[in-house]
């Protein structure tokens, strides 16, 4: 695969080995940074009075440095060592489109990179600033069967278009619903007023999307809410950081109260991993320029560490079917 749009990370996630050529990837779990920004003419990420001095992948990797050399340590969230099987292979694949020759983004690069990771038999964990990056990410899963998208977010992201743009952060779940390999969807952590109007709500429900409010989880608990999630063999998880409580994730585009706790989020992923295979995880909407003392990036790094421990513990990482690789 031509990887000239891939950039090695300045600091790898938790000190992991770096893969510089995806055709040579030998891993069970692969971290990859996505530098996609929704091309909305009024995107706050573009017009912010406080332009980002670092990207989400940079900030999350920097906060992950506390875990360098600690992946074999005891983790009290699991009451066991983080990685019960030391043979699990973890790598950082660097960033997609961190620097482009003409300054323009190419979402096909994201799809191609993730597709190659899948073709090499690894599970991709993607980190990015803008949840519009989920659209080219999920396109890479063409060929998978019966995928259920688990969307952890305050908003449903079902706008057909915004400012004439089809592939922005307001439309991720709408675009995913149009892909034949996405069979079902559950949207968790919903709360407050978002961009959705009655038409978007109707369209999402017509597709069969399951709505689970943050309030439902607070009142009824994770396991009661999990009964509403479609049963399938494969789950594709995407997280918007504004789903998380402001106390642990203040650095997001649209902060609001009533969000999910760290434990609720990790319990949700662990419960899903016990039900079926996790095909991939993506985490978006970390805005370093809006963060406080790196807290949001630190929370994101700790979530990813926990997800790695969860995948290793439930054996998900070594049951990932290889997809046929497509040359681009």
Secondary structure, 3 states (H helix, E strand, C coil): CCCCCEECCCCCHHHCEECCCHHHCCCCEEEEEECCCCCCCCCHHHHCCCCCCCCHHHHHHHHHHHHCCCCCCEECCCCEECCCCCCCCEEEEEEECCCCCCCCCCHHHHHHHHHHHHHCCCEEEEEECCCCHHHHHHHCCCCCCCEEEEEECCCCCCCCCECCECCCCCCHHHHHHCCCCEEEEEEEEECCCCCCCHHHHHHHHHHCCEEEEHHHHHHHCHHHHHCCCCCCCEEEEEEEHHHECCCCCCCCCCCCCCCECHHHHHHHHHHHHHHCEEEEEEEECCCHHHCCCCHHHHHHHHHHHHHHHHHHHCCHHHHCCCCCCCCC
